[in-house]
Amino acid sequence: MTVSSVIIVGAGPAGIGVASLLEQTGIDYVILEKKVIGTSFLKWPKRMEMITPSFPSNAFGQMDLNSICESTSPGFSFKKEHLTGKEYGEYLVSVVDYFNIKGQTNTEVQKVTKQKEGWRLETNQGSFYCKYLIWATGEFQNPKTSNILGSKYSIHSSSIKDCKSLKGDDFIVVGGYESGVQIAYELIENNKKVTVINPDKIDDKYTSDPSKVLSPYTHEKYQKIKSSQAYKEVLGEVTSISEKGSSYELLLADNTIIKTQNKPICATGFSLVIKPLEQLITYRKDGSPKLQEQSDESVSYTHLTLPTIYSV
Ligand SMILES: Cc1cc2nc3c(=O)[nH]c(=O)nc-3n(C[C@H](O)[C@H](O)[C@H](O)COP(=O)(O)OP(=O)(O)OC[C@H]3O[C@@H](n4cnc5c(N)ncnc54)[C@H](O)[C@@H]3O)c2cc1C
């Protein structure tokens, strides 16, 4: 069994960011990553870019919005404001090299159990033991459609690698936040018609909270499609999707039925990847893990931390 003080699960920005700090403290740690560094970013469709702009603001004491540790800047390295997933993945690899971060790839954590003084992790590469566990497995690899019955008759937006390859010319997009607006924009650019179904008016939120309101980057795209003949918006909440012969029906909470010839696209976001430690999590009413506000530690176990990074 391999033993270390801290195990970080997941080599994405959250896991590598924490590791870069531990590296500077001398505390022994290891990252366990099921595939390679930055896997989630390498899985992004080619067209997808970072939404927050990168700028090398380090010289005047501010971090690049997309950097995960001091003295690095994706904007400086790539001379670009909006990196693709592949480029951001390369940035993560360069941070790992720069800080000499210790980790083991192709190691999938399959089960976590609480021990008297720490945690035991079962992986496809054997057992590991640690006192402190940092669970940084992100969301991108766990598309959320569970609140819609019959979601198997839809495609999740993250699995569409290229809008051009979608057969059909008239699409329903469920969800009008970042991913929904972006996919609608791309479909219209590819001469397709789009109806976006969203519970609220998309540009009618008076808040500066970026987890609720469209980023300026996506808002610019929204302004372009909003006035297009090819774009339609429906206010409503989709509760179920069913297949009717060669077409599909979406049932809304107010009992409205919307029919479409093509598989609906669910741009309904993501949920945390927590399967291997599901039994250890205390949940909030909205289904997210309940964490201590200052430390991101679980409310039930003080040595279990779930760092989260802004997600779309
Ligand atoms: C199109 C798009 C644009 C975005 N733009 C921005 C932006 O501009 N700015 C921004 O801040 N955020 C943006 N995000 C969100 C950002 O990508 C995520 O918030 C970020 O990736 C979360 O980082 P993470 O380290 O928590 O998770 P991830 O990057 O998903 O990393 C988790 C890692 O854990 C590994 N893993 C999972 N399960 C296991 C297991 N059982 N054992 C071992 N390893 C495991 C995975 O392989 C993965 O490498 C965007 C997302 C999308 C989809």
The ligand as an SDF file (V2000), in Angstrom:
LIG
                    3D

 53 58  0  0  0  0  0  0  0  0999 V2000
  -16.8730   25.1440  -22.7520 C   0  0  0  0  0  0  0  0  0  0  0  0
  -16.3770   25.3900  -21.3760 C   0  0  0  0  0  0  0  0  0  0  0  0
  -15.7450   26.5720  -21.1300 C   0  0  0  0  0  0  0  0  0  0  0  0
  -15.2890   26.8420  -19.8540 C   0  0  0  0  0  0  0  0  0  0  0  0
  -14.6830   28.0120  -19.6510 N   0  0  0  0  0  0  0  0  0  0  0  0
  -14.2480   28.3190  -18.4450 C   0  0  0  0  0  0  0  0  0  0  0  0
  -13.5960   29.5630  -18.2260 C   0  0  0  0  0  0  0  0  0  0  0  0
  -13.4490   30.3490  -19.1350 O   0  0  0  0  0  0  0  0  0  0  0  0
  -13.1460   29.8240  -16.9880 N   0  0  0  0  0  0  0  0  0  0  0  0
  -13.3070   28.9310  -15.9580 C   0  0  0  0  0  0  0  0  0  0  0  0
  -12.8680   29.2210  -14.8470 O   0  0  0  0  0  0  0  0  0  0  0  0
  -13.9230   27.7430  -16.1490 N   0  0  0  0  0  0  0  0  0  0  0  0
  -14.3960   27.4330  -17.3660 C   0  0  0  0  0  0  0  0  0  0  0  0
  -15.0260   26.2380  -17.5610 N   0  0  0  0  0  0  0  0  0  0  0  0
  -15.2150   25.3390  -16.4260 C   0  0  0  0  0  0  0  0  0  0  0  0
  -13.9270   24.5870  -16.1260 C   0  0  0  0  0  0  0  0  0  0  0  0
  -13.5900   23.7880  -17.2200 O   0  0  0  0  0  0  0  0  0  0  0  0
  -14.1480   23.7010  -14.9230 C   0  0  0  0  0  0  0  0  0  0  0  0
  -14.6720   24.4760  -13.8930 O   0  0  0  0  0  0  0  0  0  0  0  0
  -12.8140   23.1170  -14.4650 C   0  0  0  0  0  0  0  0  0  0  0  0
  -12.3530   22.2060  -15.4320 O   0  0  0  0  0  0  0  0  0  0  0  0
  -12.9890   22.4240  -13.1640 C   0  0  0  0  0  0  0  0  0  0  0  0
  -11.7240   21.9740  -12.7780 O   0  0  0  0  0  0  0  0  0  0  0  0
  -11.5550   20.6910  -11.9050 P   0  0  0  0  0  0  0  0  0  0  0  0
  -10.1070   20.5080  -11.6530 O   0  0  0  0  0  0  0  0  0  0  0  0
  -12.4810   20.8250  -10.7270 O   0  0  0  0  0  0  0  0  0  0  0  0
  -12.1410   19.4950  -12.8050 O   0  0  0  0  0  0  0  0  0  0  0  0
  -11.6000   18.7710  -14.1360 P   0  0  0  0  0  0  0  0  0  0  0  0
  -10.8570   19.7210  -15.0090 O   0  0  0  0  0  0  0  0  0  0  0  0
  -12.7790   18.0480  -14.7180 O   0  0  0  0  0  0  0  0  0  0  0  0
  -10.5490   17.7130  -13.5660 O   0  0  0  0  0  0  0  0  0  0  0  0
  -10.9410   16.5630  -12.8710 C   0  0  0  0  0  0  0  0  0  0  0  0
   -9.9440   15.4590  -13.1280 C   0  0  0  0  0  0  0  0  0  0  0  0
  -10.2740   14.3610  -12.2850 O   0  0  0  0  0  0  0  0  0  0  0  0
  -10.0740   13.1460  -12.9950 C   0  0  0  0  0  0  0  0  0  0  0  0
  -10.9020   12.1030  -12.3690 N   0  0  0  0  0  0  0  0  0  0  0  0
  -12.2580   11.9980  -12.3680 C   0  0  0  0  0  0  0  0  0  0  0  0
  -12.6580   10.9060  -11.6730 N   0  0  0  0  0  0  0  0  0  0  0  0
  -11.5220   10.3120  -11.2190 C   0  0  0  0  0  0  0  0  0  0  0  0
  -11.2690    9.1560  -10.4230 C   0  0  0  0  0  0  0  0  0  0  0  0
  -12.2550    8.3840   -9.9730 N   0  0  0  0  0  0  0  0  0  0  0  0
   -9.9810    8.8430  -10.1410 N   0  0  0  0  0  0  0  0  0  0  0  0
   -8.9550    9.6230  -10.5760 C   0  0  0  0  0  0  0  0  0  0  0  0
   -9.1540   10.7240  -11.3270 N   0  0  0  0  0  0  0  0  0  0  0  0
  -10.4110   11.0790  -11.6490 C   0  0  0  0  0  0  0  0  0  0  0  0
  -10.4870   13.4920  -14.4040 C   0  0  0  0  0  0  0  0  0  0  0  0
   -9.9390   12.6130  -15.3650 O   0  0  0  0  0  0  0  0  0  0  0  0
   -9.9630   14.9210  -14.5560 C   0  0  0  0  0  0  0  0  0  0  0  0
   -8.6730   14.9720  -15.0920 O   0  0  0  0  0  0  0  0  0  0  0  0
  -15.4790   25.9160  -18.8060 C   0  0  0  0  0  0  0  0  0  0  0  0
  -16.1000   24.6850  -19.0740 C   0  0  0  0  0  0  0  0  0  0  0  0
  -16.5530   24.4220  -20.3400 C   0  0  0  0  0  0  0  0  0  0  0  0
  -17.2120   23.1020  -20.5990 C   0  0  0  0  0  0  0  0  0  0  0  0
  1  2  1  0
  2  3  1  0
  2 52  2  0
  3  4  2  0
  4  5  1  0
  4 50  1  0
  5  6  2  0
  6  7  1  0
  6 13  1  0
  7  8  2  0
  7  9  1  0
  9 10  1  0
 10 11  2  0
 10 12  1  0
 12 13  2  0
 13 14  1  0
 14 15  1  0
 14 50  1  0
 15 16  1  0
 16 17  1  0
 16 18  1  0
 18 19  1  0
 18 20  1  0
 20 21  1  0
 20 22  1  0
 22 23  1  0
 23 24  1  0
 24 25  2  0
 24 26  1  0
 24 27  1  0
 27 28  1  0
 28 29  2  0
 28 30  1  0
 28 31  1  0
 31 32  1  0
 32 33  1  0
 33 34  1  0
 33 48  1  0
 34 35  1  0
 35 36  1  0
 35 46  1  0
 36 37  1  0
 36 45  1  0
 37 38  2  0
 38 39  1  0
 39 40  1  0
 39 45  2  0
 40 41  1  0
 40 42  2  0
 42 43  1  0
 43 44  2  0
 44 45  1  0
 46 47  1  0
 46 48  1  0
 48 49  1  0
 50 51  2  0
 51 52  1  0
 52 53  1  0
M  END
$$$$
